[in-house]
Each structure stands twice: as structure tokens, then as C-alpha cells.
């Protein structure tokens, strides 16, 4: 190798030594940029996805709230129409309060609904829907609650018991106590058994459910209850079949 070629070789090695870290830095820079870009893209998509989920959840919540408002209006209008059929003279404000409370009871107790509660009140109040109605045996108010039963239910519900008249002639408290009791009985004995127990007591209703031949066999129930159960079930079916657009 001549002096000139040796000089070229040294120059090449020197340049290669200088360029190698530059190339390496360039490669690392490209890798870094690519990684950052991918990471940014990944987290942007993840954040967008999360945001989309939040938006969908908010929309669902709004729809749920709108549906609940719509259901409330529908229930209240239906109850008002039933009240007006039997007791148009009841003050408007009291009608609305009663209708609203019945709606609230439907939300509180999954085994109750507007049609069943209204059917029970219609029959229990002897087709009057009068908050101060009294039965011959001393049951009081819209859902015809006996004072002894009412006092027990009031304690469970956290309602101060001053007197039977004070609590049970208040339509809101009467409905609250009556629905609590009816829901519990239906939970134990289903609708027909629950209604039988509400009218004639649990003991007789339980015996009837155990011994009856079929649902139409009412002979083991008290005579009054034999009329009571089918009458309310008939009203219940009638209210169910009525249109809700009033």
C-alpha cells in the first residue's frame, strides 16, 4: 500500500468513526419519534374511547331521566282520571298529592303498580276515594287499615303515631302504610293470596293457598274475601286495559 492509499484509508476510518455515532443518533431519534407518535396516538384513542363511553353514559342517564319523568306523568294522569270518576269533589291539590304518592309507591315496591293500587283503593273505599271513609268494623282511610295494624306499620315506616284518625285519615300516610303491607303480603303469597290476606288475614289466606283445588276455588276463604279477591282482580284487569293517554 502506497503513502497515498494509506492516507485515504486513514481518512475513511476517521470519517467512519465520526459518522457512526451520528447515524446511531439518527436511528435512535427515529425510533424515539416513532415510539412517541405511537404512544400519543394510542393514548389519544384510549382517551377518545373513554370520552365516548362517558358521553354514551350521560345520554343513557338523560334518557332514563326523561323516561322516568314520562312514566311519572303517565301514572299521575291515570290516577287522577280514576279519582275523578269516583270523587270529583276532592280538592285538586289533594288529588295530585295522592296520585304522586301512588306513583312513588310503584317505584318503591317492585311488586306493586298503579293499576293494582288503584283497584285496591277503589274497592276498599267502597267506590268513594274518600280519605275519611270508615268501614263497619272500624278500618280507616283509603286503603281501609285497622288501627292496630296501622300502628305497627307506622312504627316500621317511621311515622309518628298520635292517633288512628290523625295518621290513617291522612291519605298520603294511609297509602304509604297500606302499600307497605300489601307489598309484603304479595311477596309472601303472590297477588291473589296477598289480596286474600289483606282482607281476611294471613292465616286463612295461607290455608286457602295450601288446600285449594285451583285458583277459582275460593270456598276456604271468608265469605267477604270470596267476593273481595275477584272484585279487585277484575278492577285491576279493567285498569290495565284502559289507555294511559288522558
MARRO-422076 format. One line per field, with one value per residue: residue in one letter; residue number from 1; x, y, z of N, C-alpha, C in turn. Coordinates in nm, 4 decimals. Atoms other than C-alpha are relative to their C-alpha. Example, Ala and Ser with C-alpha at 12.3 -4.5 7.8 and 13.67 -1.06 7.14 Angstrom:
<rs>
nupa	[A  S]
lose	[1  2]
npx	[0.0890  -0.0820]
npy	[-0.1190  -0.1190]
npz	[0.0000  -0.0060]
capx	[1.2300  1.3670]
capy	[-0.4500  -0.1060]
capz	[0.7800  0.7140]
cpx	[0.0900  -0.0770]
cpy	[0.1200  0.1090]
cpz	[0.0000  0.0730]
</rs>
This chain:
<rs>
nupa	[X  X  X  X  X  X  X  X  X  X  X  X  X  X  X  X  X  X  X  X  X  X  X  X  X  X  X  X  X  X  X  X  X  X  X  X  X  X  X  X  X  X  X  X  X  X  X  X  X  X  X  X  X  X  X  X  X  X  X  X  X  X  X  X  X  X  X  X  X  X  X  X  X  X  X  X  X  X  X  X  X  X  X  X  X  X  X  X  X  X  X  X  X  X  X  X  X  X  X  X  X  X  X  X  X  X  X  X  X  X  X  X  X  X  X  X  X  X  X  X  X  X  X  X  X  X  X  X  X  X  X  X  X  X  X  X  X  X  X  X  X  X  X  X  X  X  X  X  X  X  X  X  X  X  X  X  X  X  X  X  X  X  X  X  X  X  X  X  X  X  X  X  X  X  X  X  X  X  X  X  X  X  X  X  X  X  X  X  X  X  X  X  X  X  X  X  X  X  X  X  X  X  X  X  X  X  X  X  X  X  X  X  X  X  X  X  X  X  X  X  X  X  X  X  X  X  X  X  X  X  X  X  X  X  X  X  X  X  X  X  X  X  X  X  X  X]
lose	[1  2  3  4  5  6  7  8  9  10  11  12  13  14  15  16  17  18  19  20  21  22  23  24  25  26  27  28  29  30  31  32  33  34  35  36  37  38  39  40  41  42  43  44  45  46  47  48  49  50  51  52  53  54  55  56  57  58  59  60  61  62  63  64  65  66  67  68  69  70  71  72  73  74  75  76  77  78  79  80  81  82  83  84  85  86  87  88  89  90  91  92  93  94  95  96  97  98  99  100  101  102  103  104  105  106  107  108  109  110  111  112  113  114  115  116  117  118  119  120  121  122  123  124  125  126  127  128  129  130  131  132  133  134  135  136  137  138  139  140  141  142  143  144  145  146  147  148  149  150  151  152  153  154  155  156  157  158  159  160  161  162  163  164  165  166  167  168  169  170  171  172  173  174  175  176  177  178  179  180  181  182  183  184  185  186  187  188  189  190  191  192  193  194  195  196  197  198  199  200  201  202  203  204  205  206  207  208  209  210  211  212  213  214  215  216  217  218  219  220  221  222  223  224  225  226  227  228  229  230  231  232  233  234  235  236  237  238  239  240  241  242  243  244  245  246]
npx	[0.0869  -0.0819  0.0303  0.1259  0.1097  0.0039  0.0619  0.1435  0.0562  0.0091  0.1066  0.1270  0.0257  0.0310  0.1360  0.0925  0.0067  0.0816  0.1360  0.0714  0.0892  0.1044  0.1006  0.0650  0.0892  0.1118  0.0879  0.0665  0.0962  0.1154  0.0708  0.0648  0.1130  0.1025  0.0573  0.0810  0.1170  0.0876  0.0543  0.0965  0.1154  0.0673  0.0708  0.1039  0.1125  0.0537  0.0727  0.1194  0.0915  0.0534  0.0902  0.1192  0.0750  0.0601  0.1100  0.1080  0.0571  0.0793  0.1210  0.0856  0.0549  0.1013  0.1156  0.0635  0.0705  0.1159  0.0963  0.0571  0.0932  0.1141  0.0754  0.0643  0.1138  0.0991  0.0632  0.0796  0.1198  0.0905  0.0611  0.0930  0.1218  0.0759  0.0553  0.1086  0.1168  0.0692  0.0051  -0.0383  0.0025  -0.1246  -0.0811  -0.0959  -0.1329  -0.0024  -0.0003  -0.1349  -0.0882  0.0314  -0.0507  -0.1461  -0.0407  0.0192  -0.1145  -0.1195  0.0096  -0.0343  -0.1459  -0.0555  0.0321  -0.0013  0.1143  0.1222  0.0091  0.1120  0.1286  0.0337  0.0249  0.1278  0.1077  0.0165  0.0613  0.1372  0.0882  -0.0092  0.0709  0.1401  0.0190  0.0139  -0.1303  0.0035  -0.1055  0.0533  0.0983  -0.0108  0.0776  0.0800  -0.0831  -0.0952  -0.1162  0.0003  -0.0731  0.0073  -0.0352  0.0748  -0.0955  0.0440  -0.0901  -0.1090  -0.0948  -0.0578  -0.1002  -0.1197  -0.0595  -0.0546  -0.1277  -0.0963  -0.0210  -0.0556  0.1027  0.0467  0.1390  0.0719  0.1274  0.0360  0.0613  -0.1018  -0.0891  0.0659  0.0818  -0.0932  -0.0058  -0.1380  -0.0493  0.0813  -0.0501  -0.1358  0.0109  0.0729  -0.0856  -0.1033  0.0624  0.0414  -0.1217  -0.0544  0.0882  -0.0167  -0.1317  0.0166  0.1098  0.0336  0.1057  0.1313  -0.0152  -0.0259  0.1285  0.0800  -0.0569  0.0269  0.1401  0.0473  -0.1051  -0.0990  0.0239  0.1004  -0.0552  -0.0995  0.0753  0.0634  -0.1018  -0.0482  0.1044  0.0924  -0.0156  -0.0551  0.0136  0.1412  0.0622  -0.0103  0.0877  -0.0668  -0.0133  0.1187  0.1012  -0.0328  -0.1228  0.0357  0.0436  -0.1055  -0.1120  0.0337  0.0421  -0.1199  -0.0687  0.0762  -0.0352  -0.1407  -0.0022  0.0681  -0.0924  -0.1112  0.0439  0.0307  -0.1095  -0.0650  -0.0023  0.1194]
npy	[-0.1187  -0.1190  -0.1074  -0.0677  0.0893  0.0067  -0.1247  0.0107  0.0948  -0.0685  -0.0993  0.0731  0.0499  -0.1151  -0.0445  0.1040  -0.0092  -0.1173  0.0173  0.1092  -0.0481  -0.0855  0.0918  0.0647  -0.1009  -0.0163  0.1171  -0.0098  -0.1103  0.0497  0.0942  -0.0786  -0.0720  0.1006  0.0480  -0.1088  -0.0148  0.1149  -0.0144  -0.1098  0.0482  0.1018  -0.0617  -0.0861  0.0878  0.0495  -0.1108  -0.0228  0.1099  -0.0240  -0.1142  0.0482  0.0773  -0.0952  -0.0654  0.0986  0.0173  -0.1200  0.0081  0.1023  -0.0582  -0.0983  0.0767  0.0602  -0.1062  -0.0374  0.1107  -0.0031  -0.1133  0.0395  0.0999  -0.0706  -0.0747  0.0980  0.0586  -0.1017  -0.0264  0.1151  -0.0018  -0.1135  0.0350  0.0952  -0.0763  -0.0855  0.0839  0.0369  -0.1088  -0.1218  -0.1121  -0.0054  -0.1144  0.0303  0.0170  0.1294  0.1023  0.0086  0.0578  0.1434  0.0609  0.0012  0.0998  0.1322  0.0178  0.0252  0.1363  0.0909  -0.0003  0.0591  0.1435  0.0539  0.0892  -0.0813  -0.0927  -0.0946  0.0671  0.0831  -0.0884  -0.0692  0.0989  0.0270  -0.1175  -0.0137  0.0942  -0.0193  -0.1230  0.0167  -0.0818  -0.1415  -0.0674  -0.1004  0.0276  0.0161  0.1080  0.0949  0.1219  0.0421  0.0659  -0.0964  -0.0273  -0.1431  -0.0603  0.0481  0.1419  0.0706  0.0624  0.0097  -0.0780  0.0793  0.0269  -0.1283  -0.0417  0.0820  -0.0425  -0.1348  0.0152  0.0520  -0.1020  -0.1193  -0.1043  -0.0209  0.0424  -0.0817  0.0710  0.0696  -0.0969  -0.0954  0.0634  0.0775  -0.0877  -0.0706  0.0915  0.0333  0.0982  0.1201  0.0698  0.0477  0.1168  0.1046  0.0586  0.0784  0.1247  0.0772  0.0495  0.1090  0.1161  0.0525  0.0643  0.1317  0.0842  -0.0423  -0.1014  0.0435  0.0318  -0.1251  -0.0696  0.0765  -0.0264  -0.1402  -0.0113  0.0979  0.0455  0.0913  0.1402  0.0563  -0.0040  0.1072  0.1253  0.0050  0.0287  0.1377  0.1020  -0.0220  0.0872  -0.0862  -0.1420  -0.0404  0.0583  -0.0991  0.0456  -0.0004  -0.1389  -0.0583  -0.0360  -0.1334  0.0102  0.0680  -0.1065  -0.1017  0.0319  -0.0133  -0.1372  -0.0819  0.0498  -0.0490  -0.1421  -0.0019  0.0284  -0.1120  -0.1135  0.0367  -0.0055  -0.1386  -0.0761  -0.0913  -0.1349  -0.0710]
npz	[0.0000  0.0100  -0.0964  0.0340  -0.0349  -0.1467  -0.0461  0.0286  -0.0954  -0.1289  0.0101  0.0011  -0.1355  -0.0850  0.0322  -0.0433  -0.1460  -0.0318  0.0510  -0.0649  -0.1065  0.0574  0.0555  -0.1140  -0.0596  0.0932  -0.0129  -0.1300  0.0088  0.0760  -0.0864  -0.1051  0.0591  0.0323  -0.1262  -0.0557  0.0859  -0.0257  -0.1358  0.0031  0.0743  -0.0812  -0.1118  0.0541  0.0317  -0.1270  -0.0615  0.0811  -0.0301  -0.1338  0.0105  0.0683  -0.0987  -0.0931  0.0710  0.0118  -0.1337  -0.0282  0.0825  -0.0621  -0.1231  0.0398  0.0480  -0.1170  -0.0721  0.0818  -0.0113  -0.1348  -0.0025  0.0820  -0.0765  -0.1111  0.0546  0.0447  -0.1191  -0.0691  0.0796  -0.0104  -0.1336  -0.0044  0.0749  -0.0824  -0.1134  0.0493  0.0284  -0.1240  -0.0988  0.0709  -0.0936  -0.0775  0.0427  0.1067  -0.0581  -0.0687  0.1057  0.0571  -0.1027  -0.0052  0.1235  -0.0070  -0.0997  0.0605  0.0911  -0.0814  -0.0530  0.1108  0.0096  -0.1226  -0.0084  0.1362  0.0235  0.0070  0.1121  -0.0099  0.0210  -0.1160  -0.1149  0.0226  -0.0117  -0.1434  -0.0633  0.0498  -0.0703  -0.1455  -0.0387  0.0425  0.1207  -0.0375  -0.0059  -0.1072  -0.0980  -0.1357  -0.0015  -0.1119  0.0241  -0.1164  -0.1026  -0.0546  0.0855  0.0311  0.1105  0.1377  0.0113  -0.1052  -0.0922  -0.1393  -0.0861  -0.0582  0.1092  0.0386  -0.0985  0.0230  0.1268  -0.0189  -0.0709  0.0974  0.1027  -0.0627  -0.0052  -0.1385  -0.0208  -0.0978  -0.0144  0.1237  0.0913  0.0437  0.0985  0.1056  0.0829  0.0885  0.1148  0.0366  -0.0962  0.0158  0.1189  -0.0306  -0.0885  0.0703  0.1044  -0.0688  -0.0454  0.1169  0.0661  -0.0815  0.0141  0.1364  0.0003  -0.0632  0.0510  0.1362  0.0039  -0.0502  -0.1417  -0.0714  -0.0144  -0.0970  -0.1328  -0.0317  -0.0414  -0.0975  -0.0902  0.0583  -0.0363  0.0899  0.1358  0.0103  0.0050  0.1325  0.1009  -0.0180  0.0152  0.1117  0.1165  0.1045  -0.0340  -0.0027  -0.1192  -0.1081  -0.1084  -0.1305  -0.0461  -0.0613  0.0998  0.0529  0.0794  0.1249  0.0910  0.0005  0.0899  0.1423  0.0319  0.0203  0.1196  0.1153  0.0125  0.0409  0.1437  0.0667  0.0043  0.0881  0.1400  0.0363  0.0588  -0.0939  0.0569  -0.0475]
capx	[0.0000  0.1466  0.1576  -0.1395  -0.3592  -0.2636  -0.3677  -0.7066  -0.7606  -0.6894  -0.9240  -1.2028  -1.1610  -1.1677  -1.4823  -1.6467  -1.5654  -1.7295  -2.0333  -2.1158  -2.2427  -2.4285  -2.6027  -2.6756  -2.8182  -3.0303  -3.1631  -3.2391  -3.4092  -3.6306  -3.7166  -3.7956  -4.0175  -4.1978  -4.2477  -4.3730  -4.6048  -4.7439  -4.7836  -4.9574  -5.1832  -5.2604  -5.3465  -5.5412  -5.7544  -5.7920  -5.8917  -6.1330  -6.2809  -6.3196  -6.4776  -6.7177  -6.8178  -6.8797  -7.0962  -7.2948  -7.3424  -7.4627  -7.7067  -7.8366  -7.8798  -8.0692  -8.2896  -8.3533  -8.4474  -8.6780  -8.8403  -8.8892  -9.0496  -9.2716  -9.3718  -9.4475  -9.6703  -9.8442  -9.9071  -10.0291  -10.2690  -10.4087  -10.4660  -10.6262  -10.8680  -10.9680  -11.0107  -11.2259  -11.4527  -11.5366  -11.4659  -11.4584  -11.5209  -11.1857  -10.9633  -10.7367  -10.4220  -10.5120  -10.5870  -10.2445  -10.0719  -10.2492  -10.1617  -9.7989  -9.7771  -9.9186  -9.6527  -9.3829  -9.5094  -9.4772  -9.1115  -9.0537  -9.2209  -9.1451  -9.4451  -9.6958  -9.8190  -10.0668  -10.3424  -10.3258  -10.3029  -10.5931  -10.8030  -10.7424  -10.8292  -11.1389  -11.2829  -11.1556  -11.3057  -11.6399  -11.6051  -11.5713  -11.1989  -11.2750  -10.9739  -11.2026  -11.4036  -11.4711  -11.5806  -11.8425  -11.5603  -11.3505  -11.0985  -10.9945  -10.8992  -10.8407  -10.6793  -10.9002  -10.6366  -10.7325  -10.5888  -10.3868  -10.2278  -10.1752  -9.9867  -9.7484  -9.6924  -9.6376  -9.3632  -9.1937  -9.2312  -9.1092  -9.4379  -9.5230  -9.8437  -10.0604  -10.3948  -10.5531  -10.7568  -10.4594  -10.2495  -10.4970  -10.7206  -10.4120  -10.4308  -10.0553  -9.9699  -10.2574  -10.1336  -9.7775  -9.8793  -10.1288  -9.8804  -9.6123  -9.8490  -9.9894  -9.6421  -9.5263  -9.8293  -9.7890  -9.4235  -9.5296  -9.8458  -9.8426  -10.1210  -10.4337  -10.3056  -10.1805  -10.5206  -10.6892  -10.4526  -10.5049  -10.8787  -10.9189  -10.5879  -10.2762  -10.3815  -10.6911  -10.5104  -10.2275  -10.4749  -10.6571  -10.3364  -10.2351  -10.5713  -10.7481  -10.8061  -10.7339  -10.7325  -11.1070  -11.1789  -11.2498  -11.4536  -11.1910  -11.1861  -11.4182  -11.7415  -11.6417  -11.2984  -11.4579  -11.6080  -11.3140  -11.0394  -11.2177  -11.3634  -11.0215  -10.8683  -11.1481  -11.0829  -10.7115  -10.7660  -11.0015  -10.7453  -10.4713  -10.6755  -10.7516  -10.5449  -10.2904  -10.3412  -10.5799]
capy	[0.0000  0.3355  0.6505  0.7985  0.4933  0.4749  0.8363  0.7647  0.4659  0.6749  0.9469  0.6876  0.5342  0.8788  0.9792  0.6445  0.6861  1.0295  0.9265  0.6096  0.7891  1.0376  0.7540  0.5805  0.9010  0.9394  0.5855  0.6326  0.9626  0.7968  0.5183  0.7749  0.9815  0.6692  0.5487  0.8873  0.9136  0.5635  0.6307  0.9619  0.8000  0.5099  0.7283  0.9709  0.6839  0.5494  0.8920  0.9353  0.5947  0.6806  1.0118  0.8366  0.5960  0.8901  1.0613  0.7417  0.7019  1.0622  1.0099  0.6929  0.8819  1.1607  0.9091  0.7324  1.0608  1.1511  0.8062  0.8411  1.1838  1.0448  0.7463  0.9770  1.1987  0.8956  0.7384  1.0613  1.1297  0.7785  0.8033  1.1462  1.0095  0.7268  0.9623  1.1977  0.9090  0.8390  1.1611  1.4658  1.6914  1.6067  1.9188  1.9324  1.9689  1.6607  1.4598  1.5407  1.4562  1.1187  1.0444  1.1370  0.9171  0.6190  0.6718  0.6837  0.3572  0.1934  0.2957  0.1804  -0.1608  -0.3605  -0.5913  -0.3032  -0.0874  0.1937  -0.0366  -0.2721  0.0056  0.1947  -0.1217  -0.1894  0.1666  0.1764  -0.1343  -0.0689  0.2805  0.1440  0.3308  0.6678  0.7502  0.9468  0.9772  0.9768  0.6645  0.4248  0.0629  -0.1024  -0.2902  0.0233  0.0171  0.3707  0.5654  0.4964  0.1552  0.0639  -0.0075  -0.1322  0.0897  -0.1928  -0.2879  0.0776  0.1438  -0.1455  -0.0363  0.3254  0.2168  0.0222  0.3134  0.5708  0.7634  0.9191  0.7680  1.0299  0.8626  0.6309  0.9158  1.1504  0.9021  0.6905  0.9753  1.1367  0.9937  1.0083  0.8225  0.5804  0.4925  0.4605  0.2172  0.0273  -0.0232  -0.1384  -0.4008  -0.5090  -0.5398  -0.7580  -0.9862  -1.0187  -1.1011  -1.3923  -1.5107  -1.3585  -1.1306  -1.3377  -1.4722  -1.1283  -0.9738  -1.2533  -1.1935  -0.8156  -0.8647  -1.1791  -1.2269  -1.4270  -1.7433  -1.8003  -1.6968  -1.9404  -2.2229  -2.1388  -2.1437  -2.4791  -2.6564  -2.5065  -2.7188  -2.4331  -2.0525  -2.0372  -2.2389  -1.9726  -2.1851  -2.1891  -1.8086  -1.5995  -1.5123  -1.1459  -1.2409  -1.4678  -1.1534  -0.9258  -1.1062  -1.1467  -0.7956  -0.6345  -0.8600  -0.7557  -0.3862  -0.4499  -0.6023  -0.3172  -0.0503  -0.2399  -0.2436  0.1285  0.3588  0.5722  0.8735  1.1007]
capz	[0.0000  -0.1049  0.1059  -0.0822  -0.0319  0.3339  0.3750  0.2116  0.4407  0.7497  0.6244  0.5644  0.9075  1.0663  0.8808  0.9546  1.3241  1.3213  1.1160  1.3102  1.6257  1.4077  1.2249  1.5557  1.6988  1.3863  1.4184  1.7883  1.7129  1.4525  1.6959  1.9673  1.7374  1.6183  1.9767  2.0960  1.7977  1.8607  2.2326  2.1688  1.9122  2.1478  2.4441  2.2269  2.1023  2.4552  2.5831  2.2930  2.3634  2.7316  2.6437  2.4071  2.6829  2.9166  2.6536  2.5945  2.9699  3.0004  2.7131  2.8797  3.2076  3.0332  2.8545  3.1841  3.3491  3.0594  3.0736  3.4499  3.4084  3.1334  3.3495  3.6407  3.4279  3.2805  3.6217  3.7768  3.4905  3.5147  3.8901  3.8532  3.5942  3.8301  4.1274  3.9196  3.8273  4.1926  4.3855  4.1634  4.4650  4.6257  4.6257  4.3231  4.5315  4.7356  4.4221  4.2840  4.6127  4.6222  4.2594  4.3170  4.6281  4.4399  4.1731  4.4417  4.5894  4.2476  4.2418  4.5982  4.5661  4.2525  4.3038  4.3042  4.0180  3.9618  3.8389  4.1369  4.3967  4.2402  4.2150  4.5840  4.6882  4.4679  4.6306  4.9838  4.9873  4.8615  4.5299  4.7075  4.7168  5.0344  5.2688  5.5753  5.4914  5.7820  5.7473  5.9748  6.1511  6.2094  5.9228  5.8265  5.5180  5.1506  5.1988  5.4973  5.7598  6.1050  6.3838  6.5436  6.2116  6.1261  6.4482  6.3798  6.0206  6.1261  6.3663  6.0852  5.8455  6.0980  6.1044  6.4448  6.5821  6.7524  6.6926  6.4375  6.2891  6.2718  6.0734  5.8779  5.7610  5.6089  5.2541  5.1969  5.5152  5.4617  5.1127  5.2400  5.5138  5.3006  5.0181  5.2595  5.3982  5.0604  4.9074  5.1957  5.1660  4.7880  4.8428  5.0646  4.8870  4.5349  4.4141  4.4774  4.8096  4.9097  4.8457  5.0400  5.3329  5.3158  5.3567  5.5632  5.7405  5.6659  5.8442  5.6317  5.3111  5.3784  5.4428  5.1198  4.9134  5.0594  5.0274  4.7249  4.4166  4.1776  4.1677  4.1118  4.4264  4.6905  4.9296  5.2048  5.2263  5.4404  5.2632  5.2289  5.0943  4.8337  4.6825  4.7638  4.5687  4.2317  4.2535  4.2909  4.0256  3.7888  3.8588  3.8179  3.4727  3.3824  3.4729  3.2914  2.9725  2.9834  2.7686  2.9523  2.7279  2.9150]
cpx	[0.0902  -0.0415  -0.1350  -0.1199  -0.0158  -0.0690  -0.1515  -0.0690  -0.0168  -0.1154  -0.1370  -0.0360  -0.0403  -0.1432  -0.1040  -0.0193  -0.0886  -0.1460  -0.0802  -0.0883  -0.1125  -0.1127  -0.0796  -0.0997  -0.1233  -0.0996  -0.0790  -0.1053  -0.1262  -0.0848  -0.0785  -0.1244  -0.1147  -0.0715  -0.0921  -0.1290  -0.1017  -0.0679  -0.1068  -0.1289  -0.0811  -0.0819  -0.1085  -0.1239  -0.0659  -0.0827  -0.1296  -0.1052  -0.0663  -0.1011  -0.1319  -0.0885  -0.0717  -0.1206  -0.1199  -0.0696  -0.0887  -0.1313  -0.0985  -0.0654  -0.1113  -0.1261  -0.0762  -0.0810  -0.1260  -0.1082  -0.0694  -0.1013  -0.1263  -0.0882  -0.0761  -0.1241  -0.1130  -0.0750  -0.0916  -0.1294  -0.1003  -0.0710  -0.1019  -0.1307  -0.0876  -0.0639  -0.1207  -0.1268  -0.0831  -0.0160  0.0506  0.0098  0.1279  0.0847  0.1103  0.1397  0.0134  -0.0011  0.1416  0.0970  -0.0212  0.0581  0.1520  0.0498  -0.0162  0.1132  0.1268  -0.0007  0.0320  0.1508  0.0625  -0.0193  -0.0156  -0.1190  -0.1344  0.0033  -0.1259  -0.1349  -0.0439  -0.0320  -0.1353  -0.1185  -0.0295  -0.0699  -0.1457  -0.0955  0.0002  -0.0801  -0.1466  -0.0359  -0.0126  0.1300  -0.0014  0.1062  -0.0522  -0.1024  0.0285  -0.0878  -0.0824  0.0829  0.1102  0.1269  -0.0110  0.0745  -0.0090  0.0270  -0.0532  0.0908  -0.0574  0.1004  0.1174  0.1077  0.0711  0.1087  0.1301  0.0729  0.0647  0.1345  0.1082  0.0378  0.0616  -0.0961  -0.0479  -0.1484  -0.0624  -0.1350  -0.0304  -0.0562  0.1044  0.0864  -0.0780  -0.0982  0.0867  0.0221  0.1418  0.0553  -0.0774  0.0494  0.1377  -0.0049  -0.0693  0.0843  0.1133  -0.0552  -0.0366  0.1209  0.0592  -0.0832  0.0117  0.1347  -0.0092  -0.0953  -0.0409  -0.1274  -0.1321  0.0058  0.0240  -0.1270  -0.0893  0.0479  -0.0287  -0.1418  -0.0362  0.1042  0.0898  -0.0327  -0.0972  0.0525  0.1001  -0.0683  -0.0626  0.1008  0.0484  -0.1040  -0.0864  0.0286  0.0599  -0.0290  -0.1453  -0.0737  0.0225  -0.0713  0.0650  0.0182  -0.1271  -0.0955  0.0294  0.1204  -0.0256  -0.0495  0.1139  0.1069  -0.0387  -0.0434  0.1209  0.0763  -0.0712  0.0288  0.1427  0.0114  -0.0625  0.0933  0.1197  -0.0364  -0.0297  0.1220  0.0563  0.0021  -0.1289  0.0120]
cpy	[0.1232  0.1046  0.0659  -0.0850  -0.0123  0.1223  -0.0040  -0.0922  0.0641  0.1003  -0.0678  -0.0476  0.1124  0.0461  -0.1008  0.0046  0.1161  -0.0223  -0.1046  0.0475  0.0886  -0.0854  -0.0664  0.0937  0.0203  -0.1137  0.0063  0.1095  -0.0432  -0.0951  0.0745  0.0705  -0.0957  -0.0474  0.1039  0.0162  -0.1115  0.0130  0.1080  -0.0444  -0.0978  0.0648  0.0952  -0.0819  -0.0514  0.1074  0.0283  -0.1067  0.0193  0.1134  -0.0416  -0.0804  0.0915  0.0694  -0.0939  -0.0214  0.1188  -0.0004  -0.0993  0.0536  0.0997  -0.0709  -0.0625  0.1015  0.0424  -0.1071  0.0011  0.1128  -0.0349  -0.1012  0.0659  0.0745  -0.0944  -0.0597  0.0989  0.0290  -0.1143  -0.0013  0.1131  -0.0324  -0.0961  0.0715  0.0818  -0.0790  -0.0251  0.1158  0.1293  0.1196  0.0117  0.1172  -0.0401  -0.0270  -0.1361  -0.1158  -0.0211  -0.0640  -0.1511  -0.0715  -0.0110  -0.1060  -0.1420  -0.0300  -0.0336  -0.1415  -0.1041  -0.0085  -0.0721  -0.1513  -0.0574  -0.0908  0.0737  0.0858  0.0847  -0.0706  -0.0807  0.0857  0.0691  -0.0954  -0.0291  0.1162  0.0155  -0.0913  0.0244  0.1219  -0.0025  0.0952  0.1489  0.0791  0.1158  -0.0351  -0.0282  -0.1134  -0.0977  -0.1212  -0.0349  -0.0646  0.0917  0.0218  0.1428  0.0328  -0.0727  -0.1488  -0.0813  -0.0811  -0.0005  0.0733  -0.0800  -0.0294  0.1280  0.0457  -0.0782  0.0439  0.1377  -0.0055  -0.0487  0.1058  0.1276  0.1170  0.0154  -0.0328  0.0838  -0.0645  -0.0660  0.0981  0.0957  -0.0582  -0.0578  0.0807  0.0918  -0.0908  -0.0419  -0.1070  -0.1313  -0.0834  -0.0594  -0.1271  -0.1161  -0.0692  -0.0822  -0.1377  -0.0898  -0.0592  -0.1192  -0.1273  -0.0630  -0.0705  -0.1424  -0.0914  0.0301  0.0861  -0.0491  -0.0353  0.1232  0.0795  -0.0701  0.0267  0.1431  0.0162  -0.0918  -0.0541  -0.1063  -0.1472  -0.0669  -0.0041  -0.1132  -0.1360  -0.0186  -0.0383  -0.1448  -0.1044  0.0153  -0.0957  0.0753  0.1448  0.0463  -0.0542  0.0931  -0.0445  0.0041  0.1409  0.0439  0.0453  0.1361  -0.0061  -0.0695  0.0989  0.0991  -0.0281  0.0128  0.1405  0.0887  -0.0460  0.0457  0.1483  0.0163  -0.0225  0.1143  0.1196  -0.0288  0.0190  0.1418  0.0678  0.0963  0.1430  0.0724  0.1471]
cpz	[0.0000  0.1015  -0.0270  0.0399  0.1511  0.0573  -0.0208  0.1001  0.1367  0.0001  0.0060  0.1404  0.0943  -0.0229  0.0490  0.1518  0.0435  -0.0384  0.0771  0.1162  -0.0513  -0.0551  0.1122  0.0673  -0.0872  0.0111  0.1299  0.0007  -0.0730  0.0844  0.1073  -0.0529  -0.0305  0.1254  0.0614  -0.0792  0.0254  0.1366  0.0052  -0.0685  0.0833  0.1107  -0.0481  -0.0320  0.1275  0.0688  -0.0759  0.0274  0.1358  -0.0015  -0.0649  0.0947  0.0988  -0.0637  -0.0110  0.1339  0.0362  -0.0785  0.0598  0.1265  -0.0310  -0.0482  0.1159  0.0776  -0.0752  0.0096  0.1359  0.0133  -0.0778  0.0730  0.1140  -0.0485  -0.0410  0.1183  0.0702  -0.0758  0.0104  0.1351  0.0101  -0.0721  0.0804  0.1187  -0.0453  -0.0308  0.1255  0.0992  -0.0630  0.0939  0.0838  -0.0493  -0.0985  0.0546  0.0681  -0.1003  -0.0537  0.0990  0.0109  -0.1217  0.0023  0.0984  -0.0546  -0.0983  0.0781  0.0572  -0.1076  -0.0191  0.1186  0.0044  -0.1411  -0.0300  0.0031  -0.1259  0.0160  -0.0088  0.1217  0.1224  -0.0148  0.0109  0.1466  0.0696  -0.0431  0.0765  0.1507  0.0456  -0.0415  -0.1137  0.0305  -0.0139  0.1014  0.1043  0.1406  0.0107  0.1142  -0.0308  0.1237  0.1104  0.0529  -0.0793  -0.0532  -0.1292  -0.1326  -0.0134  0.1174  0.0932  0.1414  0.0891  0.0565  -0.1046  -0.0408  0.0944  -0.0176  -0.1268  0.0122  0.0707  -0.0958  -0.1028  0.0567  0.0022  0.1442  0.0137  0.1113  0.0322  -0.1335  -0.1026  -0.0580  -0.1120  -0.1176  -0.0845  -0.0872  -0.1214  -0.0387  0.0930  -0.0112  -0.1188  0.0270  0.0850  -0.0708  -0.1057  0.0610  0.0378  -0.1187  -0.0726  0.0747  -0.0162  -0.1389  -0.0136  0.0559  -0.0775  -0.1444  0.0016  0.0594  0.1485  0.0841  0.0229  0.1019  0.1419  0.0442  0.0539  0.1164  0.0951  -0.0631  0.0251  -0.0970  -0.1441  -0.0221  -0.0105  -0.1378  -0.1080  0.0078  -0.0399  -0.1252  -0.1162  -0.1182  0.0389  0.0083  0.1221  0.1190  0.1274  0.1380  0.0567  0.0714  -0.1101  -0.0631  -0.0927  -0.1331  -0.1054  -0.0237  -0.1059  -0.1473  -0.0401  -0.0278  -0.1238  -0.1274  -0.0247  -0.0511  -0.1508  -0.0796  -0.0134  -0.0903  -0.1467  -0.0468  -0.0599  0.1019  -0.0523  0.0378  -0.0349]
</rs>
